[in-house]
Amino acid sequence: IPIPAFYMDATNDEKWLVVDGQQRLSTLRQFVIDKSDNRLRLTGLEFLERELDGKTFDELERPLQRRIKETNVTVYLIEKGTPGEVKLNVFKRINTGGLPLSAQEIRHALNGSKVNGMLKDLANSPEFLKATGESIQPKRMADREFVVRFFAFLLKRPEDYAERDFDFFLSNTMKRINDASDEEREEWRERFLQAMRRSADTLGRYAFRKRISFEHGERLMPVNKALFETWSVNLEALSDDEFRTLRDRSTLMWEKFALLLDQRHPLYQAISQGTGDANRVKLRFSAIRQLIQETLA
């Protein structure tokens, strides 16, 4: 039974990234190379169960060890000079075996450890957890995608957004963060945390959610990705004095927001479907910015 081909991102000669086949490689390492107590033993075999069940690689007969070591594998390389859009497209096309990766898991695999570590830390921060009511599940890196979305529109003004592929836009954002200096990353980290603190203080338990009745104790809707990036980026941009004034006028702010959540209002559509469309991105950021300015006036 042939082993499926491996795909590697070889654009960096010093360090190849596994695009497809990481679980197979990890399994081979833990079975053939690992000599620790964590090494794998054969279990649940479909064939030769009586002869091999419970054995480690070193406990196999020499002919079987040799057959494993001499097995040929096929490796396809994404070579240096391949555009980022093509790399992302290749990853999506071959990501069909087993449990398909989420969009954020693909971006995680294609980008470096600095940005991935930063996103993980911020997704686990008390500030993010409080602002989102601990309602964003870390499963499939859904929480990290929210963090990336904030940085995407922090580092590129929404009014300048004109991308055709939103996934690639987020992947480019991660690459920019990874390639930035430590000082820049630290500044951006602090701005994210401030945005989360301001969101929690101003929006409370309804932060980043569509609201229906605007009554005390109403049922909580799920956190909306488009509202998350729109509210958080706009709140972060305020001066300290502006933020305090907005917080003090939160009742008026909610009254204005209620008018925008009418299903016939363009904002409602811009946060409900096709949220990566350039016109809808610009519309929702402009609408929330105008709402804030009217509340402050």
HELIX and SHEET records of a PDB file:
HELIX    1   1 GLN A   22  LEU A   28  1                                   7    
HELIX    2   2 ARG A   29  ILE A   33  3                                   5    
HELIX    3   3 GLU A   49  LEU A   52  1                                   4    
HELIX    4   4 PHE A   57  GLU A   59  5                                   3    
HELIX    5   5 ARG A   62  LYS A   69  1                                   8    
HELIX    6   6 GLY A   84  ILE A   94  1                                  11    
HELIX    7   7 ALA A  103  LEU A  110  1                                   8    
HELIX    8   8 SER A  113  ALA A  123  1                                  11    
HELIX    9   9 PRO A  126  ALA A  131  1                                   6    
HELIX   10  10 LYS A  139  MET A  141  5                                   3    
HELIX   11  11 ALA A  142  LEU A  155  1                                  14    
HELIX   12  12 PRO A  158  ASP A  160  5                                   3    
HELIX   13  13 PHE A  166  ASP A  179  1                                  14    
HELIX   14  14 ASP A  182  LEU A  203  1                                  22    
HELIX   15  15 GLY A  204  TYR A  206  5                                   3    
HELIX   16  16 LYS A  225  GLU A  236  1                                  12    
HELIX   17  17 ASP A  240  ASP A  248  1                                   9    
HELIX   18  18 SER A  250  LEU A  260  1                                  11    
HELIX   19  19 PRO A  266  ALA A  270  1                                   5    
HELIX   20  20 ALA A  278  LEU A  296  1                                  19    
SHEET    1   A 3 LEU A  17  ASP A  20  0                                        
SHEET    2   A 3 PHE A   6  ASP A   9 -1                                        
SHEET    3   A 3 VAL A  75  ILE A  78  1                                        
END                                                                             
